[in-house]
Amino acid sequence: MKLTRRKLFELAFGAAHLGLMTRFGFPVASAQTASGRPTKLLGIWLDGGLHWETFFSPLTRAGINKFIPTPQGGIIPVGYRPEQVENFDRSPVDLDAPGPVRKLRGPVFWNWANPADASGLNPASGNQQNFRPWGYAWANPAYRLFDKAALLVGADQNTAAHTSGIIASMCGVAGSNFRAPSVQAVIANALSRRFPDRPIPNVSLGGTLPGALGLPALANPTVLHSAASVEPTLSDKRDSAWKGLRARSDVPDVAFDGSALPGTVPATAVDAALLKALRQERGISSGGTDAMLEQLYDTYKGASRTVSRDILSVLASTPSWEKLKADPAYPVDWSACIGYADSCGTGASMGAYSFALQLLKSDLVTSVNLRASSFSNNTFDTHSANGPQMHTNHLRIALEMVGRLCLEMSLTPSRTDASRSLLDETLVYVYSDFGRTFPKQGSDHHPATCAILVGGGIQGNQMLGGYDETMNGSPMGVPVMLVEESGERVTRAPRSQDIAATVLRAFGLEPGRDFFIPGGYGVYDGVVRG
């Protein structure tokens, strides 16, 4: 069979990703070890679809006047003037400069002179809004998080449906189910050779599971909710299930087809008997049954290794928030309010951030995917009459939490490389279901979305892309420079496939060689170092 891109595209629908690649001679993905590359991924899914343009603003002066409401809201501010938009590094902002690449910037709602100010009037808003402190973590000059962050603007998700949009953000292809493996699973699989001692490579902390679609069993997501959820699922601490069954011995590692593999498996008597029984079932039924049994076989071996590691003890000795709390401006038990005290909640109520930190600091994982919200589990799935106003205020608070997490990671030394921080070795990928219709048009679903990349391997302090300001209603994205899978540099409007490919490229994975995304894809030019 002649191998063409169209043939690959046709085969990709319903074909297992890894099986497709190996069938036609593609190498199994293995992340490059170039200096500066990340070795971990933290995906943060902000639930519900976001008004990205209310926090970051790639719009021109004319675009702000056309698409963004004038400042209003007082202590619950929504809308902004061109004069409120600043570069986060405090360099002069040019709202009339052409081009799709700009410094990271947005409407500044905080008081630079007193970032904790939540009551004073903001003169840049024409005194129509009070200062709000949330979001300052991204611009705080003491930490310069903006230098480590890039915003990808206006990518077409090719959908405005929740499930389809989430899947598009994870694998690049919209649909009711995965037609390519999630970036989380691809990265977990690619790094498994370099980090075989990470017992739970792909962890999901809520939300849509980052599917592995035909990749080896180790890339399948492990569902956890907190440190407490580890004890009944990934440990042998409970006597009711494990008494008399804990004894393990190292047995030779054997593949499902019976061939010898390097190393051993720390197996109980039950483990060894079950693995043998599964091997004996091979070839009795269909190829599909064998594939399912092989997944079960490899999953069981992985579980044996995980349980034998006593990861409960590792997590118990691993702190979560420990560095940033030395700054009195960033207490661990912080809370945020909309208005003066109209609606309030704690940082801890926004998602399992503490547990995600423990997992990443422990070196037990390669990929963690976290479902996140604003305080008190307020998601962004709302269509209320005051939707844009509530979205705007909740988004500032949710991104403040994301920013604080990144700051903690930037202050935490890597366990394996003293010259790097945890943020240096981790790519943080912030995404949502889709964008929202621009504030003057309400708060409905809109397929033009954004993504934030922070940390390992990223050229920071930039936003790439923008919105087509010639459109009426809610605009789609403008063309950006992309490097296609062929290596050709082109200028075109970005799509969800391009965001997924850029995430994978940050780990040294080669588009068209190490992974395949149906529909074609490019990599944002100038985002990934090297």
C-alpha positions as CSV (number, residue, x, y, z in Angstrom):
1,M,0.0,0.0,0.0
2,K,1.3,3.4,-0.9
3,L,1.5,5.6,2.2
4,T,0.0,9.0,1.6
5,R,-1.3,11.6,4.0
6,R,-4.9,11.1,2.7
7,K,-4.6,7.3,3.3
8,L,-3.3,8.0,6.9
9,F,-6.2,10.4,7.4
10,E,-8.7,7.9,6.3
11,L,-7.2,5.2,8.4
12,A,-7.0,7.4,11.5
13,F,-10.8,7.3,11.9
14,G,-11.4,4.3,14.0
15,A,-7.8,3.1,14.0
16,A,-5.7,2.8,17.1
17,H,-3.1,5.6,17.1
18,L,-0.1,3.4,18.0
19,G,-1.2,0.5,15.9
20,L,-1.5,2.8,12.8
21,M,2.0,4.2,13.3
22,T,3.7,1.0,13.9
23,R,1.9,-0.7,11.0
24,F,3.4,1.8,8.6
25,G,6.9,1.8,10.2
26,F,6.7,5.0,12.3
27,P,8.9,4.8,15.4
28,V,7.2,4.6,18.7
29,A,7.3,8.1,20.2
30,S,10.1,8.9,22.6
31,A,10.6,12.5,23.8
32,Q,14.0,14.1,22.9
33,T,16.3,14.8,25.8
34,A,17.4,18.2,24.6
35,S,18.3,20.6,27.4
36,G,15.4,22.8,28.5
37,R,12.7,20.4,27.5
38,P,9.9,19.7,30.0
39,T,9.6,16.2,31.4
40,K,6.2,16.6,33.0
41,L,2.8,18.0,31.9
42,L,0.2,19.7,34.0
43,G,-3.1,20.1,32.2
44,I,-5.6,22.5,33.8
45,W,-9.1,22.4,32.4
46,L,-11.1,25.4,33.4
47,D,-14.6,24.0,33.2
48,G,-17.2,25.5,30.9
49,G,-15.8,27.8,28.2
50,L,-14.1,31.2,28.9
51,H,-14.3,34.9,28.0
52,W,-10.5,34.9,27.4
53,E,-10.7,38.4,26.0
54,T,-11.7,39.8,29.4
55,F,-8.3,38.9,31.0
56,F,-5.9,39.0,28.0
57,S,-6.4,41.5,25.3
58,P,-4.8,41.0,21.8
59,L,-7.3,43.5,20.4
60,T,-6.3,46.9,18.9
61,R,-7.8,50.1,20.2
62,A,-10.5,50.0,17.6
63,G,-11.2,46.3,18.4
64,I,-11.6,47.1,22.1
65,N,-14.1,49.8,21.3
66,K,-15.9,47.6,18.9
67,F,-16.1,44.3,20.9
68,I,-15.7,45.2,24.6
69,P,-18.3,46.9,26.8
70,T,-17.3,50.3,28.3
71,P,-16.2,50.0,32.0
72,Q,-19.1,49.5,34.4
73,G,-19.9,47.4,37.4
74,G,-18.2,49.2,40.3
75,I,-17.2,46.6,42.8
76,I,-18.1,43.8,40.2
77,P,-16.3,45.3,37.2
78,V,-16.9,44.2,33.6
79,G,-15.7,45.8,30.4
80,Y,-12.7,48.0,29.9
81,R,-11.3,51.0,28.0
82,P,-8.2,50.9,25.8
83,E,-6.4,53.0,28.5
84,Q,-6.8,50.0,30.9
85,V,-4.8,47.6,28.7
86,E,-1.1,47.3,29.7
87,N,1.8,45.0,29.0
88,F,2.3,42.9,32.1
89,D,6.0,43.8,32.0
90,R,5.1,47.5,32.3
91,S,6.7,48.3,28.9
92,P,4.8,50.8,26.7
93,V,1.8,49.2,25.1
94,D,1.0,50.0,21.5
95,L,-2.7,49.2,20.8
96,D,-2.3,50.2,17.1
97,A,0.7,48.0,16.3
98,P,0.0,45.5,13.5
99,G,1.1,41.9,13.6
100,P,-0.1,38.7,15.3
101,V,2.7,38.6,18.0
102,R,2.5,40.9,21.0
103,K,3.7,40.9,24.6
104,L,1.5,39.4,27.2
105,R,-1.0,42.1,28.1
106,G,-4.5,42.6,29.3
107,P,-6.9,45.1,31.1
108,V,-5.3,45.9,34.4
109,F,-7.9,45.9,37.2
110,W,-5.4,45.9,40.1
111,N,-3.7,48.8,41.7
112,W,0.0,48.6,40.9
113,A,0.8,50.8,43.9
114,N,-1.2,48.6,46.3
115,P,-2.0,45.2,44.7
116,A,-4.2,44.2,47.6
117,D,-6.5,47.1,47.1
118,A,-10.1,45.9,46.7
119,S,-12.0,49.1,47.4
120,G,-10.3,52.1,45.7
121,L,-11.6,53.5,42.5
122,N,-9.6,52.7,39.3
123,P,-9.0,56.0,37.5
124,A,-8.1,54.2,34.2
125,S,-11.7,53.1,34.1
126,G,-13.0,56.6,34.4
127,N,-13.7,55.8,38.1
128,Q,-16.5,53.4,36.9
129,Q,-14.8,50.4,38.6
130,N,-13.2,49.5,41.8
131,F,-9.7,47.9,41.9
132,R,-9.7,44.1,42.0
133,P,-6.5,42.3,43.1
134,W,-7.1,39.0,41.3
135,G,-4.9,38.2,38.4
136,Y,-1.9,40.2,39.7
137,A,0.0,37.0,40.2
138,W,0.7,37.0,36.4
139,A,2.2,40.5,36.5
140,N,3.9,40.7,39.9
141,P,7.4,42.0,39.1
142,A,8.9,40.1,42.0
143,Y,8.2,36.8,40.1
144,R,7.7,37.8,36.5
145,L,5.4,34.9,35.6
146,F,4.6,36.6,32.3
147,D,8.2,35.8,31.2
148,K,7.4,32.1,31.4
149,A,3.9,32.2,29.7
150,A,2.6,32.3,26.1
151,L,-1.0,32.8,25.1
152,L,-2.2,31.1,21.9
153,V,-5.2,33.2,20.6
154,G,-8.2,32.5,18.4
155,A,-7.8,28.8,17.5
156,D,-10.8,27.3,15.9
157,Q,-12.1,24.3,17.9
158,N,-14.4,23.3,15.0
159,T,-17.2,22.9,17.6
160,A,-19.2,24.9,20.1
161,A,-20.3,21.8,22.1
162,H,-18.9,21.1,25.5
163,T,-17.7,17.5,25.2
164,S,-16.5,17.9,21.7
165,G,-14.6,21.1,22.6
166,I,-12.9,19.5,25.6
167,I,-11.8,16.5,23.5
168,A,-10.5,19.0,20.8
169,S,-8.4,20.7,23.5
170,M,-7.0,17.4,24.6
171,C,-6.2,15.7,21.3
172,G,-6.7,18.4,18.6
173,V,-9.8,16.8,17.0
174,A,-13.3,17.7,17.9
175,G,-15.8,14.9,18.3
176,S,-18.0,13.0,20.7
177,N,-15.1,10.6,21.4
178,F,-11.3,10.6,20.8
179,R,-10.1,10.0,17.3
180,A,-6.5,10.5,18.4
181,P,-4.9,10.0,21.8
182,S,-4.9,12.9,24.2
183,V,-1.6,14.9,24.5
184,Q,-1.5,13.8,28.1
185,A,-1.5,10.1,27.1
186,V,1.0,10.6,24.2
187,I,3.5,12.4,26.6
188,A,3.0,9.8,29.3
189,N,3.8,7.1,26.8
190,A,6.7,8.9,25.2
191,L,8.5,9.6,28.5
192,S,7.9,6.1,30.0
193,R,11.3,4.9,28.7
194,R,13.2,7.7,30.2
195,F,11.3,7.5,33.5
196,P,10.3,3.9,34.1
197,D,10.2,4.5,37.9
198,R,7.1,6.9,37.6
199,P,4.4,4.4,38.6
200,I,1.4,6.4,37.6
201,P,2.3,8.2,34.3
202,N,-1.1,9.6,33.4
203,V,-3.3,10.9,36.3
204,S,-6.7,12.5,35.9
205,L,-8.0,14.7,38.8
206,G,-11.6,15.1,37.5
207,G,-13.3,15.9,34.2
208,T,-13.1,14.2,30.9
209,L,-10.5,11.4,30.9
210,P,-7.4,12.1,28.8
211,G,-7.9,9.0,26.6
212,A,-5.0,6.9,25.3
213,L,-6.8,5.4,22.3
214,G,-4.7,2.4,21.4
215,L,-1.5,3.4,23.2
216,P,0.1,1.0,25.6
217,A,-1.8,0.4,28.9
218,L,0.6,2.5,30.9
219,A,-0.7,5.6,29.0
220,N,-4.3,5.0,30.2
221,P,-5.4,7.6,32.8
222,T,-5.6,6.7,36.5
223,V,-8.5,8.5,38.1
224,L,-7.7,10.0,41.5
225,H,-9.4,12.7,43.5
226,S,-7.2,13.4,46.5
227,A,-4.4,11.7,48.5
228,A,-7.1,9.9,50.4
229,S,-8.3,8.2,47.1
230,V,-4.9,6.5,46.7
231,E,-5.3,4.3,49.8
232,P,-8.2,2.1,48.5
233,T,-7.0,1.9,44.9
234,L,-3.2,2.0,44.6
235,S,-2.0,0.6,48.0
236,D,-2.1,-2.6,49.9
237,K,-2.8,-1.0,53.3
238,R,-6.3,-2.4,53.9
239,D,-6.3,-5.7,55.7
240,S,-9.8,-6.5,54.5
241,A,-8.5,-6.8,51.0
242,W,-4.8,-7.6,51.4
243,K,-4.2,-9.6,54.6
244,G,-2.1,-12.6,53.8
245,L,-1.6,-11.5,50.2
246,R,1.1,-8.8,50.5
247,A,4.2,-10.9,50.0
248,R,5.9,-10.2,46.7
249,S,8.8,-11.7,44.8
250,D,10.5,-10.4,41.7
251,V,9.5,-12.6,38.7
252,P,10.9,-12.3,35.2
253,D,9.1,-9.8,33.1
254,V,7.3,-11.5,30.2
255,A,5.3,-9.8,27.4
256,F,1.8,-10.9,26.6
257,D,3.0,-13.0,23.7
258,G,5.4,-14.9,26.0
259,S,8.6,-13.2,24.9
260,A,11.1,-12.2,27.6
261,L,11.4,-8.5,28.5
262,P,14.2,-6.9,30.5
263,G,13.7,-6.5,34.3
264,T,11.3,-8.1,36.7
265,V,7.8,-7.6,38.0
266,P,7.2,-7.4,41.8
267,A,4.3,-9.9,41.9
268,T,2.2,-11.5,44.6
269,A,1.2,-15.1,44.1
270,V,-2.1,-13.9,42.9
271,D,-0.4,-11.5,40.4
272,A,1.8,-14.2,39.0
273,A,-1.1,-16.7,38.6
274,L,-3.3,-14.1,36.9
275,L,-0.6,-13.0,34.5
276,K,0.0,-16.6,33.5
277,A,-3.7,-17.2,33.0
278,L,-4.0,-14.1,30.7
279,R,-1.1,-15.2,28.6
280,Q,-2.8,-18.6,28.1
281,E,-5.9,-16.9,26.7
282,R,-3.9,-15.4,23.8
283,G,-4.9,-16.6,20.4
284,I,-8.1,-18.4,21.5
285,S,-10.5,-15.8,20.2
286,S,-10.2,-12.8,17.9
287,G,-7.5,-10.2,17.4
288,G,-9.7,-7.6,19.1
289,T,-10.1,-9.8,22.1
290,D,-6.3,-10.3,22.3
291,A,-5.8,-6.6,22.1
292,M,-8.2,-6.1,25.0
293,L,-6.5,-8.9,27.0
294,E,-3.1,-7.4,26.3
295,Q,-4.3,-4.0,27.7
296,L,-5.6,-5.8,30.8
297,Y,-2.3,-7.8,31.1
298,D,-0.1,-4.7,30.9
299,T,-2.4,-2.7,33.2
300,Y,-2.2,-5.5,35.8
301,K,1.6,-5.5,35.6
302,G,1.6,-1.7,36.0
303,A,-0.7,-1.9,39.1
304,S,1.7,-4.5,40.7
305,R,4.6,-2.1,40.3
306,T,2.6,0.8,41.6
307,V,1.3,-1.0,44.7
308,S,4.8,-2.3,45.5
309,R,6.2,1.3,45.5
310,D,4.1,2.3,48.6
311,I,3.2,5.6,47.0
312,L,1.1,6.5,50.0
313,S,4.3,6.9,52.0
314,V,5.9,8.9,49.2
315,L,3.0,11.3,49.1
316,A,2.8,11.6,52.8
317,S,6.4,12.9,52.9
318,T,5.8,15.3,49.9
319,P,4.6,18.8,50.7
320,S,2.2,20.7,48.5
321,W,2.3,24.5,49.2
322,E,5.6,25.2,50.9
323,K,7.6,28.0,49.1
324,L,5.2,30.7,48.1
325,K,3.6,30.9,51.6
326,A,6.9,32.6,52.7
327,D,5.5,35.7,50.9
328,P,2.8,37.2,53.2
329,A,0.9,38.3,50.1
330,Y,0.3,34.7,49.2
331,P,-1.1,32.7,52.2
332,V,-2.1,29.1,51.6
333,D,-5.6,29.6,53.1
334,W,-6.5,32.6,50.9
335,S,-10.0,33.4,49.8
336,A,-11.6,35.7,47.2
337,C,-14.8,37.6,46.9
338,I,-16.9,39.0,44.1
339,G,-18.0,42.4,45.2
340,Y,-17.2,43.3,48.8
341,A,-18.5,40.0,50.2
342,D,-21.4,39.3,47.9
343,S,-20.0,35.9,47.0
344,C,-16.8,34.4,48.5
345,G,-14.9,31.2,48.5
346,T,-11.5,29.7,49.3
347,G,-8.6,29.0,47.0
348,A,-8.8,25.3,48.1
349,S,-12.4,25.1,46.7
350,M,-11.2,25.8,43.1
351,G,-9.8,22.3,42.4
352,A,-7.3,19.7,43.7
353,Y,-4.3,22.1,43.3
354,S,-2.6,20.9,46.4
355,F,-2.8,17.3,45.4
356,A,-1.6,18.1,41.9
357,L,1.5,19.8,43.5
358,Q,2.1,16.8,45.6
359,L,2.0,14.4,42.6
360,L,4.3,16.6,40.5
361,K,6.8,17.2,43.4
362,S,6.9,13.5,44.3
363,D,8.1,12.4,40.8
364,L,5.5,9.7,40.8
365,V,3.8,11.0,37.6
366,T,4.5,12.3,34.1
367,S,1.1,13.9,33.3
368,V,-1.5,15.3,35.7
369,N,-4.8,16.6,34.3
370,L,-6.8,18.8,36.7
371,R,-10.4,19.9,36.5
372,A,-10.6,23.5,37.9
373,S,-13.1,26.2,38.5
374,S,-13.6,29.4,40.3
375,F,-14.2,29.4,44.1
376,S,-16.9,27.1,45.5
377,N,-16.9,25.0,42.3
378,N,-18.4,27.9,40.3
379,T,-17.9,26.7,36.7
380,F,-18.0,28.8,33.6
381,D,-21.0,26.9,32.1
382,T,-23.5,29.7,32.5
383,H,-25.8,31.7,30.1
384,S,-27.4,34.0,32.6
385,A,-28.3,37.6,31.8
386,N,-25.3,38.9,33.7
387,G,-23.1,36.1,32.3
388,P,-20.3,38.3,30.9
389,Q,-20.0,40.1,34.3
390,M,-19.9,37.0,36.4
391,H,-17.6,35.3,33.9
392,T,-15.2,38.2,34.0
393,N,-14.9,38.3,37.8
394,H,-14.8,34.5,38.2
395,L,-12.1,34.2,35.5
396,R,-9.8,36.7,37.2
397,I,-10.1,34.7,40.4
398,A,-9.6,31.3,38.7
399,L,-6.5,32.6,36.8
400,E,-5.2,34.0,40.1
401,M,-5.2,30.5,41.4
402,V,-3.5,29.1,38.3
403,G,-0.9,31.9,38.6
404,R,-0.2,31.1,42.3
405,L,0.3,27.4,41.4
406,C,2.8,28.4,38.8
407,L,4.6,30.6,41.2
408,E,4.9,27.8,43.8
409,M,6.3,25.6,41.1
410,S,8.8,28.2,40.0
411,L,10.1,28.4,43.6
412,T,10.4,24.6,44.0
413,P,13.7,23.1,43.0
414,S,13.6,20.1,40.6
415,R,14.3,16.8,42.4
416,T,16.5,15.6,39.5
417,D,18.2,18.8,38.3
418,A,19.4,21.4,40.7
419,S,19.7,24.0,38.0
420,R,16.0,23.9,37.2
421,S,12.7,24.5,39.0
422,L,9.6,22.3,39.0
423,L,8.1,24.8,36.6
424,D,11.1,24.6,34.3
425,E,10.6,20.8,34.1
426,T,6.8,21.0,33.7
427,L,4.8,22.4,30.9
428,V,1.5,23.8,32.3
429,Y,-1.2,23.7,29.7
430,V,-4.4,25.8,30.6
431,Y,-7.4,25.2,28.4
432,S,-11.2,25.2,28.3
433,D,-14.1,23.8,26.3
434,F,-14.2,26.8,23.9
435,G,-14.3,30.5,23.9
436,R,-17.4,32.6,24.5
437,T,-19.3,35.1,22.3
438,F,-17.7,38.5,23.0
439,P,-19.2,40.4,25.9
440,K,-21.3,42.8,23.8
441,Q,-22.9,39.7,22.3
442,G,-23.7,37.9,25.5
443,S,-22.1,34.8,26.8
444,D,-22.9,31.9,24.5
445,H,-20.6,29.2,23.1
446,H,-18.0,30.3,20.5
447,P,-15.5,28.1,18.7
448,A,-12.6,30.5,18.8
449,T,-10.6,29.6,21.9
450,C,-7.3,30.3,23.5
451,A,-4.7,28.3,25.5
452,I,-2.0,29.3,27.9
453,L,1.4,27.5,28.0
454,V,3.6,28.2,31.0
455,G,7.0,26.8,32.0
456,G,9.2,24.2,30.5
457,G,10.5,24.9,27.0
458,I,8.3,27.9,26.3
459,Q,9.3,31.3,24.9
460,G,7.4,33.5,27.3
461,N,5.9,37.0,27.5
462,Q,4.1,36.7,24.2
463,M,0.6,36.2,22.8
464,L,0.3,34.8,19.3
465,G,-2.7,35.4,17.2
466,G,-5.7,37.7,17.6
467,Y,-9.2,38.2,16.4
468,D,-10.6,39.3,13.0
469,E,-11.7,42.7,13.9
470,T,-13.4,43.2,10.5
471,M,-16.1,40.7,11.5
472,N,-19.4,41.7,13.1
473,G,-20.6,39.8,16.1
474,S,-18.0,37.5,17.7
475,P,-14.8,37.2,15.7
476,M,-12.8,34.2,14.8
477,G,-9.0,34.1,14.9
478,V,-6.6,35.8,12.5
479,P,-3.7,34.0,10.7
480,V,-0.5,33.3,12.5
481,M,2.8,31.8,11.5
482,L,2.8,28.0,11.7
483,V,5.3,25.3,10.9
484,E,3.4,22.6,9.1
485,E,4.2,18.9,9.5
486,S,6.0,19.0,6.2
487,G,8.3,21.7,7.7
488,E,6.9,24.4,5.5
489,R,6.2,27.8,7.2
490,V,2.8,29.1,6.4
491,T,0.5,31.8,7.6
492,R,-3.1,30.7,8.3
493,A,-5.8,30.8,11.0
494,P,-4.9,28.4,13.8
495,R,-7.0,25.4,14.8
496,S,-7.2,23.1,17.8
497,Q,-4.8,20.6,16.1
498,D,-2.1,23.3,16.1
499,I,-2.4,23.8,19.9
500,A,-2.1,20.1,20.5
501,A,0.9,19.8,18.2
502,T,2.6,22.7,19.9
503,V,2.2,21.1,23.3
504,L,3.7,17.8,22.0
505,R,6.5,19.7,20.2
506,A,7.6,21.2,23.5
507,F,8.5,17.7,24.6
508,G,10.6,17.1,21.5
509,L,8.0,15.0,19.8
510,E,8.1,15.4,16.0
511,P,4.8,16.0,14.2
512,G,4.3,13.5,11.4
513,R,7.0,11.2,12.9
514,D,6.2,10.5,16.5
515,F,2.4,11.2,16.5
516,F,-0.5,11.7,14.1
517,I,-3.4,14.1,14.4
518,P,-6.2,13.7,11.9
519,G,-6.9,16.7,9.8
520,G,-3.4,18.1,9.5
521,Y,-1.6,20.3,12.0
522,G,1.2,22.8,12.4
523,V,3.2,24.1,15.3
524,Y,3.0,27.8,16.4
525,D,6.3,29.3,15.2
526,G,8.3,30.9,18.0
527,V,6.6,29.4,21.0
528,V,8.8,26.4,21.7
529,R,12.4,27.0,22.5
530,G,14.9,25.3,20.2
